[in-house]
Amino acid sequence: VSTHEATRLMNKEDAVVLDIRASGEFKKGHILGATHLAAEAVTSSDFSKLEKFKDRPIIVVCAMGMTAKRTATQLLKAGFAKVSILKGGMSTWQSENLPIKK
């Protein structure tokens, strides 16, 4: 999804933003309200932290929009129905001067 579509999903459909970047990168700045999921949890497909969001849209965010694809596929296999990827990742979000939390 584009940054515009992601913002719409967050505002209108209470979408969950799932940031899968390294903890250090997440702490430097992330999308407001984003949930961080450590690489270990992604690797082992441990999405227990997200169970309560199964019926909400989930937007997977990585640095450039490349590694999010694998996580999105894993989430779909785990039974999450509405999973999308932020096109261009955090770099696009920041280049469009959209709000981030540090």
N, CA, C and O atoms as CSV, one atom per row, in Angstrom:
chain,resi,resn,atom,element,x,y,z
A,1,VAL,N,N,0.837,-1.189,0.000
A,1,VAL,CA,C,0.000,0.000,0.000
A,1,VAL,C,C,0.877,1.245,0.000
A,1,VAL,O,O,2.007,1.229,0.488
A,2,SER,N,N,0.341,2.309,-0.550
A,2,SER,CA,C,1.060,3.582,-0.561
A,2,SER,C,C,0.962,4.216,0.830
A,2,SER,O,O,0.187,3.755,1.667
A,3,THR,N,N,1.739,5.260,1.075
A,3,THR,CA,C,1.672,5.941,2.367
A,3,THR,C,C,0.275,6.531,2.572
A,3,THR,O,O,-0.249,6.538,3.685
A,4,HIS,N,N,-0.319,7.026,1.482
A,4,HIS,CA,C,-1.671,7.603,1.550
A,4,HIS,C,C,-2.684,6.536,1.972
A,4,HIS,O,O,-3.507,6.765,2.859
A,5,GLU,N,N,-2.614,5.368,1.327
A,5,GLU,CA,C,-3.525,4.265,1.634
A,5,GLU,C,C,-3.280,3.754,3.057
A,5,GLU,O,O,-4.227,3.414,3.765
A,6,ALA,N,N,-2.018,3.698,3.473
A,6,ALA,CA,C,-1.685,3.250,4.832
A,6,ALA,C,C,-2.316,4.187,5.857
A,6,ALA,O,O,-2.895,3.734,6.844
A,7,THR,N,N,-2.203,5.481,5.624
A,7,THR,CA,C,-2.785,6.473,6.527
A,7,THR,C,C,-4.301,6.306,6.589
A,7,THR,O,O,-4.896,6.399,7.662
A,8,ARG,N,N,-4.919,6.061,5.442
A,8,ARG,CA,C,-6.370,5.855,5.398
A,8,ARG,C,C,-6.764,4.616,6.205
A,8,ARG,O,O,-7.721,4.645,6.979
A,9,LEU,N,N,-6.013,3.529,6.011
A,9,LEU,CA,C,-6.301,2.292,6.748
A,9,LEU,C,C,-6.154,2.509,8.262
A,9,LEU,O,O,-6.951,1.996,9.047
A,10,MET,N,N,-5.134,3.270,8.661
A,10,MET,CA,C,-4.897,3.532,10.076
A,10,MET,C,C,-6.036,4.377,10.664
A,10,MET,O,O,-6.512,4.104,11.766
A,11,ASN,N,N,-6.464,5.392,9.930
A,11,ASN,CA,C,-7.491,6.299,10.435
A,11,ASN,C,C,-8.908,5.745,10.347
A,11,ASN,O,O,-9.713,5.952,11.255
A,12,LYS,N,N,-9.218,5.046,9.267
A,12,LYS,CA,C,-10.592,4.596,9.034
A,12,LYS,C,C,-10.867,3.154,9.481
A,12,LYS,O,O,-11.981,2.832,9.893
A,13,GLU,N,N,-9.845,2.286,9.398
A,13,GLU,CA,C,-10.080,0.871,9.701
A,13,GLU,C,C,-9.262,0.379,10.888
A,13,GLU,O,O,-9.180,-0.825,11.132
A,14,ASP,N,N,-8.653,1.312,11.632
A,14,ASP,CA,C,-7.894,0.969,12.829
A,14,ASP,C,C,-6.795,-0.059,12.532
A,14,ASP,O,O,-6.573,-0.995,13.301
A,15,ALA,N,N,-6.115,0.140,11.397
A,15,ALA,CA,C,-5.057,-0.788,10.991
A,15,ALA,C,C,-3.905,-0.788,11.996
A,15,ALA,O,O,-3.614,0.222,12.637
A,16,VAL,N,N,-3.266,-1.935,12.114
A,16,VAL,CA,C,-2.107,-2.098,12.993
A,16,VAL,C,C,-0.851,-1.963,12.137
A,16,VAL,O,O,-0.709,-2.656,11.130
A,17,VAL,N,N,0.062,-1.072,12.534
A,17,VAL,CA,C,1.326,-0.926,11.824
A,17,VAL,C,C,2.334,-1.820,12.528
A,17,VAL,O,O,2.600,-1.655,13.719
A,18,LEU,N,N,2.892,-2.766,11.784
A,18,LEU,CA,C,3.844,-3.721,12.337
A,18,LEU,C,C,5.235,-3.415,11.794
A,18,LEU,O,O,5.511,-3.641,10.616
A,19,ASP,N,N,6.101,-2.905,12.646
A,19,ASP,CA,C,7.458,-2.528,12.253
A,19,ASP,C,C,8.389,-3.703,12.537
A,19,ASP,O,O,8.508,-4.140,13.681
A,20,ILE,N,N,9.048,-4.213,11.502
A,20,ILE,CA,C,9.912,-5.384,11.672
A,20,ILE,C,C,11.398,-5.041,11.556
A,20,ILE,O,O,12.235,-5.930,11.400
A,21,ARG,N,N,11.723,-3.737,11.635
A,21,ARG,CA,C,13.131,-3.344,11.564
A,21,ARG,C,C,13.835,-3.671,12.875
A,21,ARG,O,O,13.187,-4.027,13.859
A,22,ALA,N,N,15.146,-3.554,12.891
A,22,ALA,CA,C,15.930,-3.809,14.103
A,22,ALA,C,C,15.495,-2.846,15.209
A,22,ALA,O,O,15.062,-1.728,14.932
A,23,SER,N,N,15.612,-3.282,16.449
A,23,SER,CA,C,15.191,-2.469,17.598
A,23,SER,C,C,15.801,-1.076,17.585
A,23,SER,O,O,15.120,-0.092,17.877
A,24,GLY,N,N,17.087,-0.990,17.248
A,24,GLY,CA,C,17.774,0.297,17.203
A,24,GLY,C,C,17.134,1.255,16.207
A,24,GLY,O,O,16.944,2.436,16.498
A,25,GLU,N,N,16.807,0.733,15.032
A,25,GLU,CA,C,16.167,1.551,13.992
A,25,GLU,C,C,14.783,1.991,14.455
A,25,GLU,O,O,14.381,3.135,14.246
A,26,PHE,N,N,14.058,1.065,15.087
A,26,PHE,CA,C,12.713,1.364,15.581
A,26,PHE,C,C,12.767,2.503,16.599
A,26,PHE,O,O,11.935,3.410,16.571
A,27,LYS,N,N,13.753,2.447,17.498
A,27,LYS,CA,C,13.888,3.477,18.535
A,27,LYS,C,C,14.257,4.835,17.946
A,27,LYS,O,O,13.876,5.868,18.496
A,28,LYS,N,N,14.992,4.849,16.839
A,28,LYS,CA,C,15.387,6.113,16.205
A,28,LYS,C,C,14.188,6.843,15.632
A,28,LYS,O,O,14.194,8.070,15.530
A,29,GLY,N,N,13.166,6.101,15.260
A,29,GLY,CA,C,11.961,6.720,14.724
A,29,GLY,C,C,11.062,5.702,14.058
A,29,GLY,O,O,11.516,4.894,13.248
A,30,HIS,N,N,9.768,5.743,14.406
A,30,HIS,CA,C,8.803,4.822,13.803
A,30,HIS,C,C,7.456,5.520,13.627
A,30,HIS,O,O,7.221,6.599,14.172
A,31,ILE,N,N,6.586,4.886,12.862
A,31,ILE,CA,C,5.253,5.429,12.611
A,31,ILE,C,C,4.491,5.440,13.933
A,31,ILE,O,O,4.556,4.486,14.708
A,32,LEU,N,N,3.769,6.530,14.179
A,32,LEU,CA,C,3.005,6.667,15.416
A,32,LEU,C,C,2.119,5.445,15.669
A,32,LEU,O,O,1.379,5.013,14.786
A,33,GLY,N,N,2.202,4.900,16.872
A,33,GLY,CA,C,1.372,3.756,17.237
A,33,GLY,C,C,1.828,2.416,16.701
A,33,GLY,O,O,1.140,1.411,16.876
A,34,ALA,N,N,2.988,2.387,16.045
A,34,ALA,CA,C,3.475,1.130,15.469
A,34,ALA,C,C,3.824,0.119,16.557
A,34,ALA,O,O,4.269,0.482,17.646
A,35,THR,N,N,3.613,-1.159,16.237
A,35,THR,CA,C,3.994,-2.261,17.110
A,35,THR,C,C,5.294,-2.815,16.561
A,35,THR,O,O,5.414,-3.050,15.358
A,36,HIS,N,N,6.269,-3.025,17.435
A,36,HIS,CA,C,7.551,-3.568,16.982
A,36,HIS,C,C,7.543,-5.080,17.140
A,36,HIS,O,O,7.108,-5.599,18.167
A,37,LEU,N,N,8.021,-5.782,16.130
A,37,LEU,CA,C,8.155,-7.235,16.204
A,37,LEU,C,C,9.600,-7.572,15.890
A,37,LEU,O,O,10.094,-7.287,14.799
A,38,ALA,N,N,10.272,-8.181,16.855
A,38,ALA,CA,C,11.688,-8.514,16.700
A,38,ALA,C,C,11.902,-9.545,15.607
A,38,ALA,O,O,11.027,-10.363,15.324
A,39,ALA,N,N,13.076,-9.494,14.999
A,39,ALA,CA,C,13.433,-10.414,13.910
A,39,ALA,C,C,13.299,-11.878,14.339
A,39,ALA,O,O,12.887,-12.722,13.543
A,40,GLU,N,N,13.647,-12.181,15.598
A,40,GLU,CA,C,13.560,-13.567,16.083
A,40,GLU,C,C,12.114,-14.065,16.022
A,40,GLU,O,O,11.855,-15.205,15.635
A,41,ALA,N,N,11.173,-13.189,16.411
A,41,ALA,CA,C,9.758,-13.570,16.385
A,41,ALA,C,C,9.288,-13.805,14.953
A,41,ALA,O,O,8.503,-14.715,14.688
A,42,VAL,N,N,9.777,-12.973,14.033
A,42,VAL,CA,C,9.414,-13.122,12.623
A,42,VAL,C,C,9.977,-14.436,12.086
A,42,VAL,O,O,9.271,-15.202,11.430
A,43,THR,N,N,11.253,-14.686,12.371
A,43,THR,CA,C,11.919,-15.897,11.895
A,43,THR,C,C,11.207,-17.162,12.372
A,43,THR,O,O,11.060,-18.123,11.617
A,44,SER,N,N,10.764,-17.150,13.636
A,44,SER,CA,C,10.103,-18.345,14.181
A,44,SER,C,C,8.579,-18.301,14.002
A,44,SER,O,O,7.860,-19.134,14.553
A,45,SER,N,N,8.101,-17.327,13.229
A,45,SER,CA,C,6.657,-17.135,13.005
A,45,SER,C,C,5.881,-17.044,14.311
A,45,SER,O,O,4.772,-17.568,14.418
A,46,ASP,N,N,6.465,-16.377,15.305
A,46,ASP,CA,C,5.803,-16.195,16.595
A,46,ASP,C,C,5.015,-14.886,16.567
A,46,ASP,O,O,5.546,-13.810,16.846
A,47,PHE,N,N,3.738,-15.011,16.223
A,47,PHE,CA,C,2.894,-13.830,16.105
A,47,PHE,C,C,1.900,-13.732,17.264
A,47,PHE,O,O,0.861,-13.084,17.138
A,48,SER,N,N,2.219,-14.376,18.397
A,48,SER,CA,C,1.318,-14.380,19.556
A,48,SER,C,C,1.002,-12.956,20.023
A,48,SER,O,O,-0.097,-12.676,20.500
A,49,LYS,N,N,1.989,-12.060,19.876
A,49,LYS,CA,C,1.833,-10.660,20.262
A,49,LYS,C,C,0.722,-9.986,19.436
A,49,LYS,O,O,0.161,-8.971,19.849
A,50,LEU,N,N,0.418,-10.560,18.274
A,50,LEU,CA,C,-0.545,-9.947,17.348
A,50,LEU,C,C,-1.910,-10.632,17.313
A,50,LEU,O,O,-2.814,-10.179,16.611
A,51,GLU,N,N,-2.060,-11.725,18.070
A,51,GLU,CA,C,-3.310,-12.499,18.030
A,51,GLU,C,C,-4.556,-11.627,18.152
A,51,GLU,O,O,-5.542,-11.842,17.448
A,52,LYS,N,N,-4.507,-10.635,19.056
A,52,LYS,CA,C,-5.692,-9.796,19.286
A,52,LYS,C,C,-6.023,-8.899,18.091
A,52,LYS,O,O,-7.089,-8.284,18.056
A,53,PHE,N,N,-5.115,-8.823,17.112
A,53,PHE,CA,C,-5.338,-7.980,15.931
A,53,PHE,C,C,-5.727,-8.784,14.691
A,53,PHE,O,O,-5.725,-8.247,13.584
A,54,LYS,N,N,-6.061,-10.067,14.863
A,54,LYS,CA,C,-6.332,-10.941,13.720
A,54,LYS,C,C,-7.378,-10.408,12.743
A,54,LYS,O,O,-7.278,-10.651,11.540
A,55,ASP,N,N,-8.373,-9.689,13.242
A,55,ASP,CA,C,-9.440,-9.211,12.374
A,55,ASP,C,C,-9.227,-7.793,11.855
A,55,ASP,O,O,-10.057,-7.264,11.117
A,56,ARG,N,N,-8.109,-7.182,12.247
A,56,ARG,CA,C,-7.825,-5.817,11.795
A,56,ARG,C,C,-6.792,-5.839,10.666
A,56,ARG,O,O,-5.984,-6.764,10.578
A,57,PRO,N,N,-6.819,-4.809,9.794
A,57,PRO,CA,C,-5.786,-4.759,8.750
A,57,PRO,C,C,-4.410,-4.580,9.392
A,57,PRO,O,O,-4.266,-3.840,10.364
A,58,ILE,N,N,-3.412,-5.254,8.849
A,58,ILE,CA,C,-2.044,-5.128,9.349
A,58,ILE,C,C,-1.172,-4.618,8.211
A,58,ILE,O,O,-1.205,-5.144,7.098
A,59,ILE,N,N,-0.390,-3.579,8.513
A,59,ILE,CA,C,0.526,-3.014,7.521
A,59,ILE,C,C,1.938,-3.326,8.003
A,59,ILE,O,O,2.373,-2.831,9.043
A,60,VAL,N,N,2.648,-4.153,7.236
A,60,VAL,CA,C,4.014,-4.529,7.613
A,60,VAL,C,C,4.982,-3.489,7.066
A,60,VAL,O,O,4.938,-3.137,5.888
A,61,VAL,N,N,5.860,-3.001,7.950
A,61,VAL,CA,C,6.808,-1.954,7.581
A,61,VAL,C,C,8.232,-2.426,7.861
A,61,VAL,O,O,8.538,-2.897,8.956
A,62,CYS,N,N,9.100,-2.294,6.854
A,62,CYS,CA,C,10.530,-2.539,7.049
A,62,CYS,C,C,11.253,-1.275,6.585
A,62,CYS,O,O,10.615,-0.238,6.404
A,63,ALA,N,N,12.548,-1.341,6.392
A,63,ALA,CA,C,13.304,-0.141,6.019
A,63,ALA,C,C,12.974,0.341,4.603
A,63,ALA,O,O,12.682,1.519,4.399
A,64,MET,N,N,13.019,-0.567,3.632
A,64,MET,CA,C,12.846,-0.174,2.236
A,64,MET,C,C,11.653,-0.838,1.529
A,64,MET,O,O,11.394,-0.554,0.360
A,65,GLY,N,N,10.937,-1.704,2.223
A,65,GLY,CA,C,9.806,-2.394,1.598
A,65,GLY,C,C,10.161,-3.741,1.004
A,65,GLY,O,O,9.354,-4.339,0.291
A,66,MET,N,N,11.376,-4.232,1.294
A,66,MET,CA,C,11.817,-5.499,0.710
A,66,MET,C,C,11.580,-6.696,1.644
A,66,MET,O,O,10.986,-7.692,1.230
A,67,THR,N,N,12.037,-6.607,2.886
A,67,THR,CA,C,11.929,-7.743,3.805
A,67,THR,C,C,10.505,-7.945,4.328
A,67,THR,O,O,10.191,-9.007,4.866
A,68,ALA,N,N,9.653,-6.950,4.177
A,68,ALA,CA,C,8.278,-7.049,4.670
A,68,ALA,C,C,7.476,-8.130,3.941
A,68,ALA,O,O,6.545,-8.704,4.506
A,69,LYS,N,N,7.835,-8.402,2.696
A,69,LYS,CA,C,7.087,-9.365,1.891
A,69,LYS,C,C,7.048,-10.749,2.546
A,69,LYS,O,O,5.995,-11.384,2.604
A,70,ARG,N,N,8.199,-11.210,3.038
A,70,ARG,CA,C,8.280,-12.531,3.671
A,70,ARG,C,C,7.410,-12.574,4.933
A,70,ARG,O,O,6.689,-13.544,5.166
A,71,THR,N,N,7.486,-11.516,5.741
A,71,THR,CA,C,6.698,-11.455,6.969
A,71,THR,C,C,5.206,-11.448,6.652
A,71,THR,O,O,4.421,-12.120,7.320
A,72,ALA,N,N,4.818,-10.685,5.632
A,72,ALA,CA,C,3.409,-10.622,5.232
A,72,ALA,C,C,2.905,-12.003,4.830
A,72,ALA,O,O,1.793,-12.390,5.190
A,73,THR,N,N,3.717,-12.747,4.084
A,73,THR,CA,C,3.351,-14.098,3.665
A,73,THR,C,C,3.166,-14.996,4.888
A,73,THR,O,O,2.213,-15.773,4.953
A,74,GLN,N,N,4.084,-14.888,5.861
A,74,GLN,CA,C,3.992,-15.692,7.084
A,74,GLN,C,C,2.719,-15.353,7.864
A,74,GLN,O,O,2.054,-16.247,8.388
A,75,LEU,N,N,2.383,-14.067,7.938
A,75,LEU,CA,C,1.174,-13.645,8.649
A,75,LEU,C,C,-0.079,-14.215,7.985
A,75,LEU,O,O,-0.997,-14.670,8.668
A,76,LEU,N,N,-0.112,-14.189,6.657
A,76,LEU,CA,C,-1.256,-14.738,5.933
A,76,LEU,C,C,-1.394,-16.233,6.217
A,76,LEU,O,O,-2.501,-16.728,6.427
A,77,LYS,N,N,-0.265,-16.955,6.222
A,77,LYS,CA,C,-0.275,-18.392,6.521
A,77,LYS,C,C,-0.743,-18.648,7.950
A,77,LYS,O,O,-1.340,-19.686,8.234
A,78,ALA,N,N,-0.469,-17.695,8.858
A,78,ALA,CA,C,-0.843,-17.847,10.267
A,78,ALA,C,C,-2.307,-17.463,10.514
A,78,ALA,O,O,-2.778,-17.495,11.651
A,79,GLY,N,N,-3.016,-17.102,9.448
A,79,GLY,CA,C,-4.438,-16.837,9.580
A,79,GLY,C,C,-4.846,-15.377,9.703
A,79,GLY,O,O,-6.002,-15.077,10.003
A,80,PHE,N,N,-3.905,-14.467,9.474
A,80,PHE,CA,C,-4.263,-13.045,9.483
A,80,PHE,C,C,-4.829,-12.723,8.105
A,80,PHE,O,O,-4.193,-12.978,7.083
A,81,ALA,N,N,-6.036,-12.159,8.095
A,81,ALA,CA,C,-6.746,-11.996,6.824
A,81,ALA,C,C,-6.318,-10.791,5.998
A,81,ALA,O,O,-6.169,-10.901,4.781
A,82,LYS,N,N,-6.118,-9.645,6.640
A,82,LYS,CA,C,-5.856,-8.414,5.888
A,82,LYS,C,C,-4.437,-7.922,6.143
A,82,LYS,O,O,-4.196,-7.118,7.043
A,83,VAL,N,N,-3.506,-8.416,5.340
A,83,VAL,CA,C,-2.107,-8.033,5.518
A,83,VAL,C,C,-1.618,-7.293,4.281
A,83,VAL,O,O,-1.807,-7.756,3.156
A,84,SER,N,N,-0.990,-6.144,4.494
A,84,SER,CA,C,-0.404,-5.421,3.367
A,84,SER,C,C,0.984,-4.925,3.752
A,84,SER,O,O,1.387,-5.001,4.913
A,85,ILE,N,N,1.708,-4.417,2.758
A,85,ILE,CA,C,3.083,-3.959,2.947
A,85,ILE,C,C,3.142,-2.484,2.570
A,85,ILE,O,O,2.547,-2.058,1.581
A,86,LEU,N,N,3.868,-1.716,3.371
A,86,LEU,CA,C,4.038,-0.297,3.051
A,86,LEU,C,C,5.072,-0.189,1.935
A,86,LEU,O,O,6.238,-0.540,2.118
A,87,LYS,N,N,4.631,0.301,0.772
A,87,LYS,CA,C,5.531,0.468,-0.385
A,87,LYS,C,C,6.682,1.397,-0.034
A,87,LYS,O,O,6.462,2.523,0.413
A,88,GLY,N,N,7.913,0.926,-0.236
A,88,GLY,CA,C,9.081,1.760,0.027
A,88,GLY,C,C,9.478,1.838,1.492
A,88,GLY,O,O,10.483,2.462,1.833
A,89,GLY,N,N,8.690,1.205,2.363
A,89,GLY,CA,C,9.027,1.144,3.786
A,89,GLY,C,C,9.175,2.492,4.467
A,89,GLY,O,O,8.629,3.500,4.018
A,90,MET,N,N,9.929,2.488,5.566
A,90,MET,CA,C,10.125,3.700,6.365
A,90,MET,C,C,10.822,4.803,5.582
A,90,MET,O,O,10.588,5.984,5.840
A,91,SER,N,N,11.676,4.438,4.629
A,91,SER,CA,C,12.392,5.473,3.880
A,91,SER,C,C,11.406,6.350,3.102
A,91,SER,O,O,11.576,7.567,3.037
A,92,THR,N,N,10.382,5.735,2.514
A,92,THR,CA,C,9.365,6.504,1.787
A,92,THR,C,C,8.533,7.332,2.759
A,92,THR,O,O,8.248,8.502,2.503
A,93,TRP,N,N,8.142,6.715,3.881
A,93,TRP,CA,C,7.343,7.419,4.895
A,93,TRP,C,C,8.063,8.700,5.329
A,93,TRP,O,O,7.461,9.771,5.405
A,94,GLN,N,N,9.375,8.568,5.615
A,94,GLN,CA,C,10.151,9.719,6.082
A,94,GLN,C,C,10.405,10.723,4.962
A,94,GLN,O,O,10.393,11.929,5.204
A,95,SER,N,N,10.635,10.245,3.744
A,95,SER,CA,C,10.890,11.175,2.631
A,95,SER,C,C,9.653,12.014,2.320
A,95,SER,O,O,9.769,13.100,1.752
A,96,GLU,N,N,8.463,11.516,2.689
A,96,GLU,CA,C,7.230,12.278,2.496
A,96,GLU,C,C,6.900,13.127,3.728
A,96,GLU,O,O,5.815,13.700,3.828
A,97,ASN,N,N,7.855,13.198,4.663
A,97,ASN,CA,C,7.717,14.001,5.889
A,97,ASN,C,C,6.462,13.668,6.683
A,97,ASN,O,O,5.832,14.560,7.251
A,98,LEU,N,N,6.091,12.384,6.727
A,98,LEU,CA,C,4.960,11.968,7.524
A,98,LEU,C,C,5.407,11.809,8.980
A,98,LEU,O,O,6.587,11.569,9.236
A,99,PRO,N,N,4.479,11.940,9.938
A,99,PRO,CA,C,4.892,11.954,11.349
A,99,PRO,C,C,5.515,10.638,11.831
A,99,PRO,O,O,5.051,9.542,11.516
A,100,ILE,N,N,6.583,10.803,12.606
A,100,ILE,CA,C,7.215,9.646,13.248
A,100,ILE,C,C,7.404,9.947,14.728
A,100,ILE,O,O,7.457,11.103,15.146
A,101,LYS,N,N,7.504,8.888,15.500
A,101,LYS,CA,C,7.700,9.028,16.933
A,101,LYS,C,C,9.091,8.528,17.260
A,101,LYS,O,O,9.511,7.473,16.785
A,102,LYS,N,N,9.812,9.299,18.084
A,102,LYS,CA,C,11.168,8.887,18.477
A,102,LYS,C,C,11.204,8.504,19.939
A,102,LYS,O,O,12.259,8.130,20.453
